[in-house]
Amino acid sequence: IDGNAMGTRVGKIYESAQNDWELCRQSLRAFSESIQTDFEAAFQEMLEQIRQAFPEQHLLPVRPVILAGDDVCFVTAGSIGLEAARIFLQQLAKKVNRLDHTNYAACAGIALVHTKFPFYQAYELAEELCSNAKKFGASLDDSGRISAMDWHIAFGQLKDDLERIREDYTTEDGGRLEL
């Protein structure tokens, strides 16, 4: 999961500081701290909803890998992967950054893979899927206010990239077997 239009928002902070480097430093710190707090809160709220859905579980099937600012990566049971990402994006959309008073939007890439699938390749696939989701969101609203997800269920194919994998999802008449 990666936040949308963060570079644009940082650019506005630079513009508003107008060469006052102390103000710029303080503003960037406040902006970054709010991002960290808000993304962590959205993650915790997602965990709480999963806890409620699986009250019999002593250990949640969610493992955070990266929780750094607007970059989030977690591993979870495939059966709840899409739902976990959806919940996270919904919870995040409710948050407002304390500095620029703007809501968040983010995009997610979800790679559903077998437990023995190479982790690095699953991570790279998820990154490509997130990039696809960002492109799709930008095609609808280039200001970055659209959250989107792209996902892929891997059936053991180990190809170079998402484009090569999805070549197999083309029908004989040129149609696509994906949404």
DOMAR-130220 format. One record per residue (C-alpha): residue number from 1; residue in three letters; z, x, y. Coordinates in nm, 4 decimals. Each point is the difference from the previous one (the first is absolute). Last residue first. Example, Ala and Ser with C-alpha at 12.3 -4.5 7.8 and 13.67 -1.06 7.14 Angstrom:
<rs>
<r><n>2</n><res>Ser</res><w>0.7140</w><u>1.3670</u><v>-0.1060</v></r>
<r><n>1</n><res>Ala</res><w>0.0660</w><u>-0.1370</u><v>-0.3440</v></r>
</rs>
This chain:
<rs>
<r><n>179</n><res>Leu</res><w>-1.4006</w><u>-1.1077</u><v>-0.6660</v></r>
<r><n>178</n><res>Glu</res><w>-0.1607</w><u>0.1891</u><v>-0.2864</v></r>
<r><n>177</n><res>Leu</res><w>-0.2690</w><u>-0.0590</u><v>-0.2593</v></r>
<r><n>176</n><res>Arg</res><w>-0.2859</w><u>0.0756</u><v>0.2404</v></r>
<r><n>175</n><res>Gly</res><w>-0.3506</w><u>-0.1391</u><v>-0.0194</v></r>
<r><n>174</n><res>Gly</res><w>-0.3101</w><u>0.2174</u><v>-0.0479</v></r>
<r><n>173</n><res>Asp</res><w>-0.1766</w><u>-0.2320</u><v>-0.2483</v></r>
<r><n>172</n><res>Glu</res><w>0.1148</w><u>0.2093</u><v>-0.2977</v></r>
<r><n>171</n><res>Thr</res><w>0.3616</w><u>-0.0197</u><v>0.1169</v></r>
<r><n>170</n><res>Thr</res><w>0.1806</w><u>0.2793</u><v>0.1822</v></r>
<r><n>169</n><res>Tyr</res><w>0.3559</w><u>0.0770</u><v>-0.1088</v></r>
<r><n>168</n><res>Asp</res><w>-0.0898</w><u>0.3297</u><v>-0.1688</v></r>
<r><n>167</n><res>Glu</res><w>-0.0955</w><u>0.1397</u><v>0.3411</v></r>
<r><n>166</n><res>Arg</res><w>0.3621</w><u>-0.0746</u><v>0.0913</v></r>
<r><n>165</n><res>Ile</res><w>0.1250</w><u>0.3141</u><v>-0.1690</v></r>
<r><n>164</n><res>Arg</res><w>-0.2557</w><u>0.2175</u><v>0.1794</v></r>
<r><n>163</n><res>Glu</res><w>0.0950</w><u>-0.1454</u><v>0.3403</v></r>
<r><n>162</n><res>Leu</res><w>0.3706</w><u>0.0358</u><v>-0.0804</v></r>
<r><n>161</n><res>Asp</res><w>-0.0266</w><u>0.3719</u><v>-0.0587</v></r>
<r><n>160</n><res>Asp</res><w>-0.0633</w><u>0.2750</u><v>-0.2528</v></r>
<r><n>159</n><res>Lys</res><w>0.0204</w><u>-0.2016</u><v>-0.3212</v></r>
<r><n>158</n><res>Leu</res><w>0.2811</w><u>-0.0264</u><v>-0.2507</v></r>
<r><n>157</n><res>Gln</res><w>-0.0475</w><u>-0.3412</u><v>-0.1586</v></r>
<r><n>156</n><res>Gly</res><w>0.3073</w><u>-0.1061</u><v>-0.1933</v></r>
<r><n>155</n><res>Phe</res><w>-0.0151</w><u>-0.3693</u><v>0.0789</v></r>
<r><n>154</n><res>Ala</res><w>0.1019</w><u>0.0339</u><v>0.3624</v></r>
<r><n>153</n><res>Ile</res><w>0.0878</w><u>-0.3243</u><v>0.1760</v></r>
<r><n>152</n><res>His</res><w>-0.1000</w><u>0.0368</u><v>0.3641</v></r>
<r><n>151</n><res>Trp</res><w>0.1579</w><u>-0.1170</u><v>0.3181</v></r>
<r><n>150</n><res>Asp</res><w>-0.0841</w><u>-0.0500</u><v>0.3654</v></r>
<r><n>149</n><res>Met</res><w>0.2510</w><u>-0.1371</u><v>0.2454</v></r>
<r><n>148</n><res>Ala</res><w>-0.0245</w><u>-0.1136</u><v>0.3612</v></r>
<r><n>147</n><res>Ser</res><w>0.2107</w><u>-0.0277</u><v>0.3141</v></r>
<r><n>146</n><res>Ile</res><w>-0.1935</w><u>-0.0941</u><v>0.3115</v></r>
<r><n>145</n><res>Arg</res><w>0.1203</w><u>0.1029</u><v>0.3473</v></r>
<r><n>144</n><res>Gly</res><w>-0.1893</w><u>0.3296</u><v>0.0003</v></r>
<r><n>143</n><res>Ser</res><w>-0.1894</w><u>-0.0476</u><v>0.3291</v></r>
<r><n>142</n><res>Asp</res><w>-0.3351</w><u>-0.0076</u><v>-0.1835</v></r>
<r><n>141</n><res>Asp</res><w>0.0592</w><u>-0.3514</u><v>-0.1304</v></r>
<r><n>140</n><res>Leu</res><w>-0.1991</w><u>-0.1373</u><v>-0.2949</v></r>
<r><n>139</n><res>Ser</res><w>-0.2002</w><u>0.3140</u><v>-0.0788</v></r>
<r><n>138</n><res>Ala</res><w>0.3152</w><u>0.2016</u><v>0.0712</v></r>
<r><n>137</n><res>Gly</res><w>0.1834</w><u>-0.1852</u><v>-0.2771</v></r>
<r><n>136</n><res>Phe</res><w>-0.2797</w><u>0.0802</u><v>-0.2461</v></r>
<r><n>135</n><res>Lys</res><w>-0.0049</w><u>0.3656</u><v>0.0999</v></r>
<r><n>134</n><res>Lys</res><w>0.3792</w><u>0.0176</u><v>-0.0319</v></r>
<r><n>133</n><res>Ala</res><w>-0.0142</w><u>-0.1642</u><v>-0.3449</v></r>
<r><n>132</n><res>Asn</res><w>-0.2585</w><u>0.2552</u><v>-0.1108</v></r>
<r><n>131</n><res>Ser</res><w>0.2254</w><u>0.2838</u><v>0.1220</v></r>
<r><n>130</n><res>Cys</res><w>0.2890</w><u>-0.1515</u><v>-0.1934</v></r>
<r><n>129</n><res>Leu</res><w>-0.2183</w><u>-0.0107</u><v>-0.3116</v></r>
<r><n>128</n><res>Glu</res><w>-0.0930</w><u>0.3646</u><v>0.0501</v></r>
<r><n>127</n><res>Glu</res><w>0.3682</w><u>0.0941</u><v>0.0323</v></r>
<r><n>126</n><res>Ala</res><w>0.0870</w><u>-0.2055</u><v>-0.3108</v></r>
<r><n>125</n><res>Leu</res><w>-0.2713</w><u>0.1866</u><v>-0.1928</v></r>
<r><n>124</n><res>Glu</res><w>0.1419</w><u>0.3333</u><v>0.1165</v></r>
<r><n>123</n><res>Tyr</res><w>0.3472</w><u>-0.1062</u><v>-0.1155</v></r>
<r><n>122</n><res>Ala</res><w>-0.1310</w><u>-0.1151</u><v>-0.3379</v></r>
<r><n>121</n><res>Gln</res><w>-0.1886</w><u>0.3295</u><v>-0.0373</v></r>
<r><n>120</n><res>Tyr</res><w>0.3144</w><u>0.1983</u><v>0.0815</v></r>
<r><n>119</n><res>Phe</res><w>0.2071</w><u>-0.2074</u><v>-0.2429</v></r>
<r><n>118</n><res>Pro</res><w>-0.2278</w><u>0.0624</u><v>-0.2990</v></r>
<r><n>117</n><res>Phe</res><w>-0.0099</w><u>-0.3271</u><v>-0.2002</v></r>
<r><n>116</n><res>Lys</res><w>0.2688</w><u>-0.0021</u><v>-0.2721</v></r>
<r><n>115</n><res>Thr</res><w>0.1749</w><u>-0.3076</u><v>0.1466</v></r>
<r><n>114</n><res>His</res><w>-0.3288</w><u>-0.1902</u><v>0.0098</v></r>
<r><n>113</n><res>Val</res><w>-0.1393</w><u>-0.0677</u><v>0.3469</v></r>
<r><n>112</n><res>Leu</res><w>0.0074</w><u>-0.2676</u><v>0.2682</v></r>
<r><n>111</n><res>Ala</res><w>-0.0998</w><u>0.1804</u><v>0.3195</v></r>
<r><n>110</n><res>Ile</res><w>0.1107</w><u>-0.1896</u><v>0.3094</v></r>
<r><n>109</n><res>Gly</res><w>-0.1306</w><u>0.0992</u><v>0.3407</v></r>
<r><n>108</n><res>Ala</res><w>0.1839</w><u>-0.1508</u><v>0.2930</v></r>
<r><n>107</n><res>Cys</res><w>-0.0762</w><u>-0.0581</u><v>0.3655</v></r>
<r><n>106</n><res>Ala</res><w>0.2405</w><u>-0.0321</u><v>0.2884</v></r>
<r><n>105</n><res>Ala</res><w>0.0751</w><u>-0.2248</u><v>0.2937</v></r>
<r><n>104</n><res>Tyr</res><w>0.2973</w><u>0.0379</u><v>0.2272</v></r>
<r><n>103</n><res>Asn</res><w>0.1179</w><u>-0.2146</u><v>0.2868</v></r>
<r><n>102</n><res>Thr</res><w>0.0035</w><u>0.1341</u><v>0.3558</v></r>
<r><n>101</n><res>His</res><w>0.2967</w><u>0.0391</u><v>0.2345</v></r>
<r><n>100</n><res>Asp</res><w>-0.1167</w><u>0.3509</u><v>0.1003</v></r>
<r><n>99</n><res>Leu</res><w>0.3392</w><u>0.1682</u><v>-0.0358</v></r>
<r><n>98</n><res>Arg</res><w>0.2031</w><u>-0.2200</u><v>-0.2336</v></r>
<r><n>97</n><res>Asn</res><w>-0.2883</w><u>-0.0474</u><v>-0.2451</v></r>
<r><n>96</n><res>Val</res><w>-0.0123</w><u>-0.3600</u><v>-0.1178</v></r>
<r><n>95</n><res>Lys</res><w>0.0517</w><u>-0.0991</u><v>-0.3642</v></r>
<r><n>94</n><res>Lys</res><w>-0.1250</w><u>-0.3251</u><v>-0.1544</v></r>
<r><n>93</n><res>Ala</res><w>-0.3254</w><u>0.1640</u><v>-0.1137</v></r>
<r><n>92</n><res>Leu</res><w>0.2066</w><u>0.2485</u><v>-0.2028</v></r>
<r><n>91</n><res>Gln</res><w>0.1514</w><u>-0.2775</u><v>-0.2105</v></r>
<r><n>90</n><res>Gln</res><w>-0.3438</w><u>-0.1392</u><v>-0.0791</v></r>
<r><n>89</n><res>Leu</res><w>-0.1429</w><u>0.3434</u><v>-0.0812</v></r>
<r><n>88</n><res>Phe</res><w>0.2933</w><u>0.0800</u><v>-0.2302</v></r>
<r><n>87</n><res>Ile</res><w>-0.0256</w><u>-0.3370</u><v>-0.1754</v></r>
<r><n>86</n><res>Arg</res><w>-0.3706</w><u>0.0515</u><v>-0.0624</v></r>
<r><n>85</n><res>Ala</res><w>0.0565</w><u>0.3530</u><v>-0.1319</v></r>
<r><n>84</n><res>Ala</res><w>0.2706</w><u>-0.1228</u><v>-0.2390</v></r>
<r><n>83</n><res>Glu</res><w>-0.2218</w><u>-0.2890</u><v>-0.1134</v></r>
<r><n>82</n><res>Leu</res><w>-0.2900</w><u>0.2307</u><v>-0.0764</v></r>
<r><n>81</n><res>Gly</res><w>0.2192</w><u>0.2393</u><v>-0.1984</v></r>
<r><n>80</n><res>Ile</res><w>0.2039</w><u>-0.2614</u><v>-0.1863</v></r>
<r><n>79</n><res>Ser</res><w>-0.1634</w><u>0.0090</u><v>-0.3448</v></r>
<r><n>78</n><res>Gly</res><w>-0.0944</w><u>0.3632</u><v>0.0497</v></r>
<r><n>77</n><res>Ala</res><w>0.3631</w><u>0.1106</u><v>-0.0090</v></r>
<r><n>76</n><res>Thr</res><w>0.0683</w><u>0.1964</u><v>0.3137</v></r>
<r><n>75</n><res>Val</res><w>-0.0822</w><u>0.3263</u><v>0.1693</v></r>
<r><n>74</n><res>Phe</res><w>0.0497</w><u>0.0338</u><v>0.3723</v></r>
<r><n>73</n><res>Cys</res><w>-0.1889</w><u>0.1470</u><v>0.2910</v></r>
<r><n>72</n><res>Val</res><w>0.0692</w><u>-0.0646</u><v>0.3651</v></r>
<r><n>71</n><res>Asp</res><w>-0.1486</w><u>0.1692</u><v>0.3048</v></r>
<r><n>70</n><res>Asp</res><w>0.0903</w><u>-0.1598</u><v>0.3355</v></r>
<r><n>69</n><res>Gly</res><w>0.2993</w><u>0.2263</u><v>0.0498</v></r>
<r><n>68</n><res>Ala</res><w>0.0702</w><u>0.1886</u><v>-0.3197</v></r>
<r><n>67</n><res>Leu</res><w>0.1055</w><u>-0.2048</u><v>-0.3012</v></r>
<r><n>66</n><res>Ile</res><w>-0.1859</w><u>0.1846</u><v>-0.2775</v></r>
<r><n>65</n><res>Val</res><w>0.0617</w><u>-0.0192</u><v>-0.3770</v></r>
<r><n>64</n><res>Pro</res><w>0.2123</w><u>-0.3140</u><v>-0.0203</v></r>
<r><n>63</n><res>Arg</res><w>0.0666</w><u>-0.1176</u><v>-0.3538</v></r>
<r><n>62</n><res>Val</res><w>-0.0142</w><u>-0.3702</u><v>-0.0850</v></r>
<r><n>61</n><res>Pro</res><w>0.0720</w><u>-0.1551</u><v>-0.3426</v></r>
<r><n>60</n><res>Leu</res><w>0.3492</w><u>-0.1014</u><v>0.1114</v></r>
<r><n>59</n><res>Leu</res><w>0.2809</w><u>0.1133</u><v>-0.2272</v></r>
<r><n>58</n><res>His</res><w>0.2570</w><u>-0.2510</u><v>-0.1174</v></r>
<r><n>57</n><res>Gln</res><w>-0.2621</w><u>-0.2704</u><v>-0.0454</v></r>
<r><n>56</n><res>Glu</res><w>0.1355</w><u>-0.3489</u><v>-0.0757</v></r>
<r><n>55</n><res>Pro</res><w>-0.0415</w><u>-0.1135</u><v>0.3623</v></r>
<r><n>54</n><res>Phe</res><w>-0.3773</w><u>0.0624</u><v>-0.0079</v></r>
<r><n>53</n><res>Ala</res><w>-0.1459</w><u>-0.2148</u><v>0.2832</v></r>
<r><n>52</n><res>Gln</res><w>0.3070</w><u>0.0524</u><v>0.2170</v></r>
<r><n>51</n><res>Arg</res><w>-0.0187</w><u>0.3765</u><v>-0.0484</v></r>
<r><n>50</n><res>Ile</res><w>-0.3714</w><u>-0.0121</u><v>0.0919</v></r>
<r><n>49</n><res>Gln</res><w>0.0879</w><u>-0.1798</u><v>0.3240</v></r>
<r><n>48</n><res>Glu</res><w>0.2684</w><u>0.2598</u><v>0.0721</v></r>
<r><n>47</n><res>Leu</res><w>-0.2411</w><u>0.2864</u><v>-0.0657</v></r>
<r><n>46</n><res>Met</res><w>-0.2506</w><u>-0.1460</u><v>0.2478</v></r>
<r><n>45</n><res>Glu</res><w>0.2769</w><u>-0.0313</u><v>0.2578</v></r>
<r><n>44</n><res>Gln</res><w>0.0933</w><u>0.3648</u><v>-0.0598</v></r>
<r><n>43</n><res>Phe</res><w>-0.3636</w><u>0.1074</u><v>0.0485</v></r>
<r><n>42</n><res>Ala</res><w>-0.0316</w><u>-0.2066</u><v>0.3188</v></r>
<r><n>41</n><res>Ala</res><w>0.3218</w><u>0.1626</u><v>0.1264</v></r>
<r><n>40</n><res>Glu</res><w>-0.1362</w><u>0.3487</u><v>-0.0781</v></r>
<r><n>39</n><res>Phe</res><w>-0.3205</w><u>-0.0833</u><v>0.1908</v></r>
<r><n>38</n><res>Asp</res><w>0.2004</w><u>-0.1293</u><v>0.2973</v></r>
<r><n>37</n><res>Thr</res><w>0.2417</w><u>0.2922</u><v>0.0187</v></r>
<r><n>36</n><res>Gln</res><w>-0.2708</w><u>0.2659</u><v>-0.0311</v></r>
<r><n>35</n><res>Ile</res><w>-0.2250</w><u>-0.1746</u><v>0.2514</v></r>
<r><n>34</n><res>Ser</res><w>0.2910</w><u>-0.0441</u><v>0.2419</v></r>
<r><n>33</n><res>Glu</res><w>0.0852</w><u>0.3684</u><v>-0.0290</v></r>
<r><n>32</n><res>Ser</res><w>-0.3615</w><u>0.0953</u><v>0.0679</v></r>
<r><n>31</n><res>Phe</res><w>-0.0238</w><u>-0.2158</u><v>0.3135</v></r>
<r><n>30</n><res>Ala</res><w>0.3362</w><u>0.1224</u><v>0.1309</v></r>
<r><n>29</n><res>Arg</res><w>-0.1018</w><u>0.3638</u><v>-0.0604</v></r>
<r><n>28</n><res>Leu</res><w>-0.3405</w><u>-0.0537</u><v>0.1616</v></r>
<r><n>27</n><res>Ser</res><w>0.1650</w><u>-0.1616</u><v>0.3020</v></r>
<r><n>26</n><res>Gln</res><w>0.2552</w><u>0.2785</u><v>0.0403</v></r>
<r><n>25</n><res>Arg</res><w>-0.2664</w><u>0.2699</u><v>-0.0227</v></r>
<r><n>24</n><res>Cys</res><w>-0.2321</w><u>-0.1825</u><v>0.2419</v></r>
<r><n>23</n><res>Leu</res><w>0.2823</w><u>-0.0566</u><v>0.2487</v></r>
<r><n>22</n><res>Glu</res><w>0.0838</w><u>0.3707</u><v>-0.0184</v></r>
<r><n>21</n><res>Trp</res><w>-0.3665</w><u>0.0925</u><v>0.0333</v></r>
<r><n>20</n><res>Asp</res><w>-0.0617</w><u>-0.2042</u><v>0.3133</v></r>
<r><n>19</n><res>Asn</res><w>-0.3771</w><u>0.0588</u><v>-0.0033</v></r>
<r><n>18</n><res>Gln</res><w>-0.0830</w><u>-0.3700</u><v>0.0477</v></r>
<r><n>17</n><res>Ala</res><w>0.2564</w><u>-0.1334</u><v>-0.2533</v></r>
<r><n>16</n><res>Ser</res><w>-0.1938</w><u>-0.3288</u><v>-0.0308</v></r>
<r><n>15</n><res>Glu</res><w>-0.3125</w><u>0.1793</u><v>-0.1183</v></r>
<r><n>14</n><res>Tyr</res><w>0.1846</w><u>0.1996</u><v>-0.2658</v></r>
<r><n>13</n><res>Ile</res><w>0.1666</w><u>-0.3185</u><v>-0.1270</v></r>
<r><n>12</n><res>Lys</res><w>-0.3367</w><u>-0.1741</u><v>-0.0068</v></r>
<r><n>11</n><res>Gly</res><w>-0.1398</w><u>0.2810</u><v>-0.2148</v></r>
<r><n>10</n><res>Val</res><w>0.2890</w><u>-0.0478</u><v>-0.2445</v></r>
<r><n>9</n><res>Arg</res><w>-0.1027</w><u>-0.3658</u><v>-0.0405</v></r>
<r><n>8</n><res>Thr</res><w>-0.3613</w><u>0.0978</u><v>-0.0595</v></r>
<r><n>7</n><res>Gly</res><w>0.1076</w><u>0.2553</u><v>-0.2605</v></r>
<r><n>6</n><res>Met</res><w>0.2136</w><u>-0.2624</u><v>-0.1732</v></r>
<r><n>5</n><res>Ala</res><w>-0.2968</w><u>-0.2347</u><v>-0.0346</v></r>
<r><n>4</n><res>Asn</res><w>0.1002</w><u>-0.1289</u><v>-0.3445</v></r>
<r><n>3</n><res>Gly</res><w>0.2992</w><u>0.1087</u><v>-0.2070</v></r>
<r><n>2</n><res>Asp</res><w>-0.0636</w><u>0.1442</u><v>-0.3458</v></r>
<r><n>1</n><res>Ile</res><w>0.0945</w><u>-0.1376</u><v>-0.3397</v></r>
</rs>
